[in-house]
């Protein structure tokens, strides 16, 4: 078997078929058998080993959720047997350090770790950090083979394994769905999106994929020399490409801080391009078993510096939605987002860029997953967003209509700003009134001309769970421009 198969793993349940693959003697026949613990054979597949790669691949018949099963691959007199296999939903979690933060590092860590043993059907696997200049077929290293969760393997250390956001998302999904969840972590701190992008995806955004090219060298020397895990495509090559045969149910992504100082204003291309490219690659790699519109959830950037005048965090949050403000949208179908700008943590021992409240992050993510990936129709999974703006010129007011009923937590905030000149000199637009679905802003400094409006456009736009606007379920209104 390939290196990421093992005892205790979860394979994707129906309606898809799980793909299994491995190595053998070129030209030899491999027999793959799935059987119940009792020994009763459920299915048998025979497949020929391809030369010269020496690999074989087969697609299992779609299986209902549950287990345990035994999976055996045999060639001649050689057999490899994997035990305690379950069928459920498999989610891939990727990104940079906020995805890498372990359960040991988050708020209420001891309680979370103590409770891990109550979830034996949420199985975890962690890819070791690795980079490569060429696309690899199999993983070089594994940090955590498929495992039943314990306090030790969920809190192995700081920024090692297992991902808190990934674990909590999987645990919440298990609680909602009631069947096995497999979680695969492939993440590396401090890494830009370019490192996770294939050369194909980089080309789609006009980025030179040849890391030795003068054009790329000059574009990145403006920021800093990119090396190691920051180099374009090296993490795609070593940590994602080897997984493409896996049948997946969805992806969770937490990345972007590194792009607040590298190609920030290209993120509205590089992020949608990565999503499109990963979807195509996983669909093709799994012989069409991973759905073409693979559900893709992500965390919008949280906060870093309280008094920063830099707007790169605000710009990147906007670009994470392909400049549309909310997802799913026309450029990013099948996606969902967890807003995190109100989950700030000034006193985090890991630096304010690493907030410890990952429970709310994962809660918001799983709401999006249930609505977008699992089709729960009536579930409210995102905060309110403006649908209309009407100017009352004579009174110097701007009335915003929102998509949902509003709850105002901070009236005296400078969350709203207007621009009435080119180039923009942004002026505060104080909140005069908040009604059920409308916000009225005063435009004292603007006269009759309002060219632009923005909300929560700052690196640290509000205090903990105290942004200006939420819906009645406590989900924050996302920032917009």
N, C-alpha and C positions, 0 to 999 in steps of 0.2 A: 504494500500500500504506500501511497505518497505520505510524506512525513506528517501531514496534519490530520491523518485518520488515527483513531486510537480507541482504547477502551473508554467507556462512559460518554461517548460523543452523542450529539444530537444530529440527525440527518433531516433534511427538509421533507415534511409530510406532503400528502396530496393537496391540491390537484397536480402538483409537480412531481416529477421523479427525481430522486436523489442520484447524483453522479458519483461513482466511485472509480478511482484509478490508481495505478501503481506501476511497478516495474517487473520485468521478467526477461527471459531469454528471447531475443528477436525470433519470431516465427513460431514460438511455442504457444500452446493453448492454455489459457487460465480459466479455471472454473470458479465462479463466485457464487456462494450459497448464503442465503439469509434464512436463519431458522429460529424457532422459538427456543426459549430456555429448556423446554422439555426435549428438544432434539427434533421436533416436527419441522420439516422443511417447508418454508413459505414460498421461496422461489429459487431458481437456479439459472445462472447466466453463463454462457461460455463465450470467450472472446480471445482473439488472436493478438499476440504481442507484436506491435509495430516495430519494424527496423527503420533506420538505425537507432532511433531514440530509445528502444527497449521499453516502451511504455504501452500499457493497455488501459482502455476506458470502457465503462459500461454504465448504462442508465437503468437504475432499479425501477420496477413497476411502482406507480404511486401507492404509497402506504398510508393507512389511517394513522392518526396520532396514537402514541403509546409505545409500549415495550414491556419488558426488555427483550432484545433480540441478540443473536450471535451472528457475526458476519465473518465468513471464511473465504479466503482466496487461495486456490491451490494450483500448482504447476508440477505435474509429475508427482513425485513423492514429497514435494515441499508444500507445507501449508502454513498460512499465517491466519490466526484467529483473533478477532476483536470481540470483547464481551460487553454486556450491559449497554447495548445500543438502544436509543429511543428515537422516535420520530416526532417532530414538532416543527417549530419555526426557527430558522437560523438567521441571526442578525449580525452584520459586520459593523464594528465600531472603529472609526479612524479619526486622525487629526493630530493636534499638537498637545502641549502639556496639560491643558485643562481636560483633555480626554485621558491623558496618561495618569493623572492624579488618582491614587489608590483609595480604597475605602478607608484605610488607616488615616488618611489625611483630611477627611471631611468632618463637618459638624456631626455630633452624636456618633462618632466613629465606633466607640466601644459597643454601643447598643446595636449598630448595624452589623458589626463583626460577630457579636454574640448570637444574632438572629440568623446568620447565614445558614446554619445547619437545618433550618426549617424549610429550605428550598432545594431539596436534593434533585429536583427535576429541572432546575435552571443550571445548565452545564456551561463551563467557562474554558476558554482556550486563548492563550496569548502568544502572538508572533513576537520573536525577539527583534529588537532594532537591528536592521541590516540595510546595506546599500549596495547597489551594483550598477555598473555602466552598461550592462546588457540585460534584457528581459530574462529572468530565471524561470525555469519550469517548476521548481520545487523550492521550498523554504530552506535557507541555509541553517537557520537556528530557530529553536522554539524556547520561549521563556517558561510557558506553562502548558504541558500537554492537556488534552481534554480531561477535566476534573470535576468532581462533585464539590460544590463550594464549601470552604472551611474558612475560619478566621485567618488561618495562615496564608492561604492562597488568594484571599481577597485583600489582604493587608500586608503583602510581602515586604513593603518598604515604602519609601517616598519616591514617587514617579517611576515605579517599576511595574508591578502588576498586583491586583487586577483593577482595571479602570472602574472608578466609582460611578461615572455617568453611565457607562455600559451596563454595569451590574444592576444599578437601580432601575434603568429602563427595562431590563430583562425581568427583574423581579416584579415591577408594576404590571408589565404585560402578562406575566404568568398569573398574577392575582386576578387580572381582568379576564383572561382567556381560559385558564384552568388546564392547560396542557404544556408539555415540555418546551422549553426555550433554549436554544444553543446560542452562545455569545462568543464571537471571535474578535479579539482586540488586535489591531495592527496600527499602532500610533507611535509618534516620536516627538518629543518636546522641541520647541523652537524652530519648527520646519515650515517653510512657505508652501503655498499650494502648488507651485511649479515642481517641487520635488515629488509630489504625489500624482503629477499629471504625466500621461504618456506623451511621446513626441507628437503623436497625431493630435492630441488635445492642445498642445502648445502651438502647433502650426495654425490651428483654427483661430487663435487669437493673435497671430502675427509675431509670436515669440520665437526667436531662433532656438531650435532644440539642440544644436551642436554646442555643447558647453565650452568648447575651445574657440568659438567664433569671436572675432573682435567686437561685433555688434552687441553680443550678450555681455561680454567683458566690460564694455564701456557703459552699458545700461546699469550694471550692478555695481560698478566701482563708485557710482554716485552715492550708493548707500553704504556698502561695505563689501569686502571680498566674500563671495559665496563659496563655501567649501564643504566637504563631507556631506552630511545629510541635507544641506541646503541646495545642493546642486540639482538642476532640473532633471526630472525623471528617475533619479536614483532610488527613491522609495517606492515609486510605482514598479520599477523593475524588480526589486528584491522582496517587497512586502505585500504587494497587491497582485501583480501578474501571476505569481505562483498559486493564488487562491481562485483563479478564474473558473476552474472546473466545478467549484462548489455551487450547489443550488442554494440561492439565498432568498429570504423573504423580504429583507429590507436592509438599509444602511443608515447608521447614525454618524454624524460628522460634527466635530467641534474643532475648528481651525480658523485662523484669520489674523491673530495677533502679529504673527511674523510678517504679514502683508500690509500692516499699517506703516511699514517703512520700505516695502519693496513692491513696485508695480501696483500700488494701492488702487489707482483708477483704472487698472485693467481687470480688477477682480469681477467687475460686472460682465466680463467675458470669460475669464479663466474659470470661475466657479460653475456657471451653467455648462461650460464646455467639459469640465471634469465630470459633472453629473451625466451628461449625454454620453460621454466616452465610456465611463464605468458601466453604464447600463448596457451599451452595445457589447462591451467586452465580456461582461458576466453572462449575458444572454447567449452570445456565440460560444463562450467557453464551456457552458453547461449544456451544449447541444439543444439550446432553445428552452431548457427547463426553467431557468430564472426568467421571470416575466420581463418583456421589453421595457415597460415603464416601472422598473424596480423602484418601490417607494424609497424616498431619500429624505431623511430628516436631518436638521442641523440646528445648532445653537447659535443665535446671534450674539455677537461679542458683548461681554460684560464690561467692566470698567477697569481703569488702571490708575491714572493720576487725578486727584481731586480738582486742582486748580489749573489744569493744563489749558493753554490757549490753542493747542494743536487740534485740528478737527479731523485727523486721519482716522480715529476710531469711529467717528460719526459717519464719515464717508464710507468706510468699509462696511459698517452695518447696513447702509443704504445699498451698497453694491452687492451685499449678500442676498438681496432680494431682486437682483438684476434691475435695480433702480425703479422697482414697482411698489415697494413699501410692504406688501404682504405677499405670502405664497399660500397655496399654489397660484401661479399666474401663467400667462401665455408663454413666457420664456422659460418658466420652470414648472411644468406640469408634474403632478404626482409627488410634490415636495411638501414638507411641513417644517415649521420653525418654532423654536422655543426662544422667546424674548428673555434676555437675562440682564438688561442694563440696570434693573432695580435690585439685583442680588449682590450688590457691592459688599466688599469686606476689607475695610481699611486696615484692620489689624491682623490679617491673615499671616501666620508665621511663614508662609511660603511666598510672601509678597502680595500686594493688593491685586496684582494681575491674576492671582489664583484664589478666587473666592471659595470658601468652604461649603457654602450651601449648594450642594449638588442634588439634594432631594427635590427642590423646586424646579431645577433645570430638568431633571429626569421626569418629574410629574408633568411638566408642560410638554416635553417631548412625547410622552406616552399618550397624552390626549390627542396630539397631532397624528401619531401612529394609528390610534384606534379610529380616528375619523378618516384619514387619507388612505392608509394601508388596509384597514379592516372594514372600512365602509360603514361605520356607525353614524347613521344619518343625522340624528338630532343632537349629537354631541357638540358642545361649544368648545372649540380647541384653540381659539386665538382671541386676542383682545380687540377692542373697537377701533375702527379705522374710518377717517372722514370720507364721505361719499359726495359732499357738495359744499361749496363755499359761496355765500351771498354777501355782497358789500352793501352796507347802508351808508351811502356817501354823506348824506346830510347830517347824520348822527356820528359819523366817524367810527362805525362799528363793522366788524366782520362776523357773520354768523356761520359756524361750521355745523353741518349735520353729520352725525356718526351712524355707523352701521348697527350699533347695539346700544342698549341702555347703559348709561354712564354712572360711574361712582367716582367722585372727585376727592382725592386724598390730600392734595396740596393746592390751595387756591392762590396763595401769594407767591407762586413760583414764577421764574422767568422762562418757563418751558417753551412758550410760543414766541417766535420772533418773525418780524416782517421786513421785507426789503422794498424800498420805494425809490431806488435810484440805481443806475448802472455806472460803474460796478457796484455791487451790493454793499451798502452799509447797513448791517442788520440792527434793528431796533426792537426792544422788548414790546410785546403786545399783551398787556395785562388781561387776565381773565376777569370779565365783568360779571358773567352769570353762567351757571351750568344747570341745564334742565335735563329732562329725561334722556334726550338724544342730541341735544344741541349745546354748543359752547359759544358764548359771545365774547369777542375780543375787542379791546379798545385800540384804536389806531392813531393815538394822539399825534405822533410824529410824522404821519404819512400823508395827510391831506387826502386827495382823491385817487392817488395812484398807488396800487399795491401790485408789485411785480412778482413777489414770491413770498411764501410762508413756510416756516419750518417748525418742527416740534422735537424737543429733546435732542437737539443737535449739539452734543458736547461729549467729551470723553467720560465725564462723570455727571450724567444729567439729573440724578435724583438720589435721595438717600434710600436706605434699605427698605424695600417694599413700600416706598412712599413717593412714587412718581405722581405726576398731576392726575393722570386719568387711568382708570381701570374699568373693566366691565363688572357686573354685579357678582361674577364668580371669582373675582380677584385676579383676572388675567390682564396684564398691563397693555395699554395702547402702544403699538410700536412707533418708533421714531419715523418721521417723514420729511421730505423736502418737496 
